[in-house]
Amino acid sequence: MTEKTTLISRDQALPGRSEALATDEVHFVNGRPLKGPHPEGFDTAVFAMGCFWGVERVFWQAPGVWVTAVGYTGGFTPNPTYEEVCTGRTGHAEAVMVVFNSAETSYEDLLKLFWENHDPTQGMRQGGDVGTQYRSAVYWLNDEQRMAAEASRDEYQRALKAEGLGRITTEVAEAEPFYFAEGYHQGYLAKNPAGYCGIGGTGVVCPIGVGVSA
């Protein structure tokens, strides 16, 4: 692998900062608070599947989703900037936090959206976006999510194998601190309708989805 697609270790990470980055207070599309408070009893999920602009739109359009936010997670540098994440020296993935009403949708429904809106076999890239920040990952917040994520990964891997396709490289790991990205990234494709979209648009063709139920 090239340096750009090789995960760094903690001692190689940029130092970051103690204060959080400035970001939007509410979602650009639905006006709901990004950081809460969220309705009592709602659940949270965190996914990484390439450039977070398109990923966020996939989820904010989904039934039962209360609010979404983009940010950085899975790395070492506290409160990183977008420019720092793009160097590969923070260890973070571009990710989306999804707050959802489990009475209207399920974590399994969100996993189905995750698997079927990107190519989880590409390693440290997604389409033309290359680097560790574009890796595929499910970051679980409790044991129930972990078991559901692992089970769905195994089911989709069986479907891929049956079609003679590749091995899933998706990371399934415990959620670490989620650092909200800068305001201009939040709801980016609603603010910039003609903006680049490699996910849920025209950039990435998902190889799976047929014959799989989530």
C-alpha positions as a printed NumPy array, in Angstrom:
array([[  0.   ,   0.   ,   0.   ],
       [  1.026,   3.59 ,  -0.523],
       [  1.549,   5.927,   2.401],
       [ -1.823,   7.546,   1.679],
       [ -3.602,   4.229,   2.184],
       [ -1.677,   3.091,   5.255],
       [ -3.168,   3.782,   8.677],
       [ -0.851,   5.632,  11.023],
       [ -0.128,   4.749,  14.649],
       [ -0.995,   6.957,  17.607],
       [  2.568,   8.238,  17.966],
       [  2.528,   9.415,  14.34 ],
       [ -0.662,  11.451,  14.715],
       [ -0.949,  15.22 ,  14.564],
       [ -1.464,  16.862,  17.969],
       [ -4.832,  18.474,  17.228],
       [ -6.413,  20.868,  19.697],
       [ -8.438,  20.919,  22.892],
       [-11.308,  23.061,  21.599],
       [-13.991,  21.825,  19.214],
       [-14.248,  23.246,  15.713],
       [-16.999,  25.722,  14.93 ],
       [-19.875,  24.028,  13.125],
       [-23.559,  24.456,  12.31 ],
       [-25.96 ,  24.369,  15.22 ],
       [-28.897,  22.9  ,  13.303],
       [-29.349,  20.673,  10.267],
       [-29.519,  22.691,   7.055],
       [-32.439,  20.645,   5.675],
       [-34.704,  19.958,   8.656],
       [-33.583,  22.543,  11.223],
       [-33.056,  20.007,  13.998],
       [-30.139,  20.41 ,  16.42 ],
       [-26.992,  18.59 ,  15.326],
       [-25.637,  18.056,  18.827],
       [-28.945,  17.646,  20.611],
       [-30.949,  17.545,  22.644],
       [-32.548,  14.726,  20.681],
       [-35.914,  13.182,  21.535],
       [-35.855,  10.761,  24.442],
       [-35.468,   7.145,  23.401],
       [-33.967,   7.841,  19.984],
       [-30.852,   5.89 ,  18.984],
       [-27.572,   6.827,  17.305],
       [-25.526,   5.044,  14.65 ],
       [-22.171,   5.957,  13.062],
       [-21.087,   4.919,   9.567],
       [-18.131,   5.65 ,   7.273],
       [-18.406,   4.819,   3.571],
       [-16.379,   7.333,   1.583],
       [-16.796,  11.075,   1.085],
       [-19.221,  12.098,   3.805],
       [-21.136,  14.622,   1.683],
       [-23.022,  11.951,  -0.259],
       [-23.187,   9.573,   2.673],
       [-25.016,  12.126,   4.793],
       [-27.626,  12.699,   2.087],
       [-28.321,   8.959,   1.843],
       [-29.213,   8.907,   5.53 ],
       [-30.991,  12.238,   5.998],
       [-33.452,  11.122,   3.291],
       [-34.188,   7.808,   5.015],
       [-37.512,   7.275,   6.825],
       [-37.219,   7.412,  10.592],
       [-33.984,   9.413,  10.656],
       [-34.249,  12.428,  12.955],
       [-30.995,  14.211,  12.144],
       [-27.583,  13.559,  10.611],
       [-24.183,  15.191,  10.997],
       [-20.812,  14.692,   9.367],
       [-17.564,  14.414,  11.265],
       [-14.351,  12.545,  11.919],
       [-13.905,   9.412,  14.01 ],
       [-11.819,   6.277,  14.411],
       [ -8.507,   8.108,  14.695],
       [ -6.187,   9.734,  17.207],
       [ -6.022,  13.524,  16.691],
       [ -8.464,  15.447,  18.913],
       [-10.702,  17.97 ,  17.121],
       [ -9.01 ,  17.607,  13.729],
       [ -9.641,  19.948,  10.805],
       [-10.683,  18.696,   7.389],
       [ -7.277,  19.625,   6.003],
       [ -5.563,  17.59 ,   8.73 ],
       [ -7.781,  14.563,   8.127],
       [ -6.966,  14.723,   4.406],
       [ -3.25 ,  14.365,   5.153],
       [ -3.898,  10.896,   6.583],
       [ -2.038,  11.924,   9.734],
       [ -5.016,  11.934,  12.111],
       [ -6.139,   8.325,  11.566],
       [ -9.764,   9.402,  11.225],
       [-12.41 ,   8.317,   8.755],
       [-14.959,  10.708,   7.283],
       [-18.142,   9.553,   9.005],
       [-21.819,  10.313,   9.477],
       [-23.688,  10.279,  12.772],
       [-27.311,   9.196,  12.335],
       [-29.912,   9.835,  15.044],
       [-33.019,   7.754,  14.384],
       [-36.375,   6.783,  15.819],
       [-36.328,   3.025,  16.309],
       [-40.129,   3.016,  16.3  ],
       [-40.012,   4.071,  12.627],
       [-36.846,   2.386,  11.383],
       [-34.321,  -0.095,  12.707],
       [-30.573,  -0.343,  12.966],
       [-30.804,  -3.236,  10.517],
       [-32.58 ,  -0.945,   8.023],
       [-29.715,   1.547,   8.335],
       [-27.171,  -1.239,   7.838],
       [-28.944,  -2.166,   4.607],
       [-28.549,   1.427,   3.404],
       [-24.909,   1.318,   4.439],
       [-24.023,  -1.844,   2.535],
       [-26.038,  -1.046,  -0.576],
       [-24.881,   2.531,  -1.145],
       [-21.133,   1.968,  -1.431],
       [-18.595,  -0.678,  -2.379],
       [-17.314,  -2.243,   0.864],
       [-14.542,  -4.205,  -0.869],
       [-12.222,  -1.338,  -1.812],
       [-10.056,  -1.004,   1.284],
       [ -8.659,   2.468,   1.889],
       [-10.62 ,   4.152,  -0.864],
       [-14.069,   4.615,  -2.331],
       [-14.239,   5.088,  -6.059],
       [-11.87 ,   7.851,  -7.069],
       [-11.405,   9.013,  -3.468],
       [ -8.208,   7.421,  -2.182],
       [ -6.917,   7.527,   1.387],
       [ -7.532,   6.141,   4.847],
       [-10.212,   8.764,   5.542],
       [-12.404,   7.133,   2.868],
       [-12.395,   3.642,   4.384],
       [-15.577,   1.692,   4.986],
       [-16.515,   1.264,   8.644],
       [-19.365,   0.607,  11.035],
       [-18.719,   2.067,  14.478],
       [-20.979,   0.372,  17.005],
       [-22.207,   1.978,  20.215],
       [-23.35 ,  -1.114,  22.092],
       [-23.179,  -4.903,  21.908],
       [-26.533,  -5.127,  20.133],
       [-25.219,  -2.928,  17.308],
       [-21.957,  -4.871,  17.186],
       [-23.748,  -8.192,  16.762],
       [-26.109,  -6.772,  14.126],
       [-23.211,  -5.217,  12.183],
       [-21.158,  -8.407,  12.25 ],
       [-24.122, -10.548,  11.229],
       [-25.015,  -8.26 ,   8.316],
       [-21.387,  -8.112,   7.185],
       [-21.23 , -11.897,   7.117],
       [-24.524, -12.115,   5.213],
       [-23.379,  -9.642,   2.569],
       [-20.035, -11.42 ,   2.305],
       [-21.858, -14.648,   1.504],
       [-23.819, -12.801,  -1.191],
       [-20.616, -11.383,  -2.664],
       [-18.938, -14.772,  -2.67 ],
       [-21.922, -16.329,  -4.403],
       [-21.546, -13.749,  -7.185],
       [-17.799, -14.33 ,  -7.452],
       [-17.074, -10.835,  -6.119],
       [-14.52 ,  -9.516,  -3.658],
       [-13.853,  -9.641,   0.068],
       [-15.435,  -7.052,   2.363],
       [-12.81 ,  -4.8  ,   3.941],
       [-15.234,  -2.887,   6.17 ],
       [-13.99 ,  -2.168,   9.681],
       [-16.487,  -3.069,  12.422],
       [-15.23 ,  -1.387,  15.573],
       [-16.371,   0.22 ,  18.798],
       [-17.294,   3.878,  18.365],
       [-14.669,   6.388,  19.437],
       [-15.098,  10.164,  19.917],
       [-17.005,  11.77 ,  17.04 ],
       [-15.66 ,  15.194,  16.124],
       [-18.165,  17.34 ,  14.237],
       [-16.803,  18.625,  10.937],
       [-16.72 ,  22.28 ,  10.021],
       [-20.014,  23.998,   9.247],
       [-19.538,  24.128,   5.498],
       [-19.475,  20.315,   5.374],
       [-22.792,  19.886,   7.209],
       [-25.632,  19.277,   4.749],
       [-23.152,  20.014,   1.966],
       [-25.18 ,  18.639,  -0.941],
       [-28.268,  20.6  ,   0.121],
       [-26.188,  23.775,   0.301],
       [-24.436,  22.893,  -2.974],
       [-26.889,  20.89 ,  -5.138],
       [-24.371,  20.599,  -7.978],
       [-21.579,  19.541,  -5.639],
       [-19.466,  16.413,  -5.988],
       [-21.175,  13.227,  -4.856],
       [-19.391,   9.898,  -4.943],
       [-21.987,   8.09 ,  -2.817],
       [-25.683,   7.607,  -3.438],
       [-25.247,   9.453,  -6.713],
       [-23.232,   8.682,  -9.811],
       [-19.779,   7.985,  -8.434],
       [-19.807,   4.47 ,  -6.954],
       [-21.563,   1.37 ,  -8.203],
       [-22.426,  -1.002,  -5.374],
       [-21.704,  -4.665,  -6.234],
       [-24.226,  -6.139,  -3.816],
       [-27.86 ,  -5.957,  -2.817],
       [-29.49 ,  -8.755,  -4.765],
       [-30.723, -11.712,  -2.74 ],
       [-29.879, -10.169,   0.63 ],
       [-32.37 ,  -9.174,   3.296],
       [-31.371,  -6.995,   6.216]])
